[in-house]
Amino acid sequence: MNITESLLYALKAHGAVRVFGIPGDLALPFFRIIEESAILPLHTLSHEPGVGFAADAAARINCALGVAAVTYGAGALNMVNSVASAYAD
């Protein structure tokens, strides 16, 4: 078991039911393991704010953790609005 699988099992144990994300350069190995392991289903979207809003919606609907995975840098900065909105509510 590698660190990605350990993280996915921990997220699942704490109630996460799916991962929303956008595969990007340095995160491609992480996304490959998410897909291959099938521990949590991966839903890819085309814009980072959509990832954040989808994870927030899934958390609210399932009363559980919402998981968003994007690359750091521009990808993470592009999620600031959706994360702030989830936090504010």
Buried (B, 14 or more C-beta within 10 A) or exposed (E): EEEBBEBBBEBBEEEBBBBBBBBBEEBEEBBEBBEEBEBBEBBBBEEBBBBBBBBBEBBEEEEBBBBBBBBEEEBEEBBEEBBEEBEEE
